[in-house]
Amino acid sequence: MIEKHNIIGLMSGSSLDGIDLVDVDFWHDGCWHFEIVAKDNFDYDDEWKHKLSDAFYYDQNQLKNIDYQYGAFLGKVTKSFIDKLHLKPEIVASHGHTIFHKPQEHYTLQIGDGQALADKCGITVINDFRTEDVLKGGQGAPLVPIGDKLLFCDYPICLNIGGIANVSYDVDCQRIAYDICIANQALNFLSNKLNMPFDKDGIIARSGTIDNQLLTILNSHPFYSEKYPKSLGREFFEENIKPLLGNRHDIANMMATFVEHIAIQIADSIENQSSEKLLITGGGAKNNFLVERIQAHTSHHVVVPSTDIIDYKEALVFAFLGLLRSRNEINVLKSVTGADSDSSSGKIWHPIP
């Protein structure tokens, strides 16, 4: 009889759209398989949105405090999820919430104290999946590609569009992956100017007119000509994107322009791959206008999967990373991150009675 492992994955994306929780059964019969047992999303209230956004500017003591507070908060949310649905997970695997990501300085910070989380939910927790890779000289990102390779092998190219768009595919039988560009971080920033959390279906962007001058400036950033491995963080948005968008009031035009920018950068990033199925997940997969513009710029066949996969793929893969870590198996690939070696990464925390 094939043994199944039940794992909970937690994900909080840079677009501040809440905590994704997914309970997954995994099993292995020569290949890895999965089944989503339960899922939920916990929206942040305004207080947590402000805290997580402002933490970028916190000092060391403030960061230490919010690290613990957020870990305890994740633990309470997870305990509620477990109790409500009568779940029996072996492990909770938590991505945390990224505050800083500076791999060039060998530094990355995802808050959500693992001990506090474990104590509040009463389950062994694995978190901090990025630090080991960064200390090995890697980008510490993206981490989802090993899940793409082992869980979504039917799709040669896997694209995720969240706060940041990233892609993974095989080159010479090795998985490579990298961040492409800022995505929903910018689109949601613009939507917030209209007192809307996001542009549902891309309706506002569709109504706008592309500003070709702005588009040229966006597309000319030297990051896009850098070779992989490469990754982006909140810093890139604050320093390079926000100044271009922050003082203008023609929101629809800026949204139309930024959608075009995303679509162009995505298409350019995969133009050297033979035409294949392109799986799109993340919140951006629900932006119909963005998906149309991506398809318009690429010869790849765009596939938008079920809502469960769109919404919960990252949380699902972090559950898988936690499972691999618990088995001391490789869960971070040097071919993806540029580190000196592969890693079985993540810190393990047991609840204290």
BELTATA-V982902 format. One line per field, one symbol per residue. ss: DSSP state (A for helix, B for strand, O for the rest). phi: phi as a letter, one per 30 degrees, with the letter a starting at -180 (. if undefined). burial: # if it has 24 or more other C-alpha atoms within 12 Angstrom, else .. A space follows every 50 residues. Layout:
ss->???
phi->???
burial->???
This chain:
ss->OOOBBBBBBBBBOOOOOOBBBBBBBBBBOOOBBBBBBBBBBBOOOAAAAA AAAAAAAOOAAAAAAAAAAAAAAAAAAAAAAAAAAOOOOOBBBBOOBBBB BBAAAOBBBBBOOAAAAAAAAOOOBBBOOOAAAAAOOOOOOOOOAAAAAA AOOOOOBBBBBOOBBBBBBBBOOBBBBBBBBBOAAAAAAAAAOOOOOOOA AAAAAAAOOOOAAAAAAAAOOAAAAOOOOOOOOAAAAAAAAAAAAOOOOO AAAAAAAAAAAAAAAAAAAOOOOOOOBBBBBOAAAAOAAAAAAAAAAOOO BBBBOOAAAAAAAAAAAAAAAAAAAAOOOOOBOAAAAOOOOOBOOOBBBO OOO
phi->.ddcccbccbbbdddhcjccbbcbccbbbjbdbbbddaaabcdddddded dddddecdddddddddededdddeddddddddddchdbddbcccdicdcb bbddchbbbcdkedddddddcibecbbhdceeddddicdiadcdeddedc cbddcdbcccccebcbbbacbhicdbaadcadbdedddeddddchbdace iiddedddcdcdddedddddddedcddddabbbeeddddcceddcdcccd ddddddddededdddddddbddcdebdcdcbieddcdeddddddddcbdd ddccddeededbdddeddededddddchcdbbcdddciddadbcckccbc dcd
burial->....#######################....###########.#...#.. ###.##......#..##############.##....############## ###...############################################ ##..################....#################.....###. .#.###....#..##..##....#...##########..###.##..... #################.##......###################.##.# #####..###################...##########..########. ...
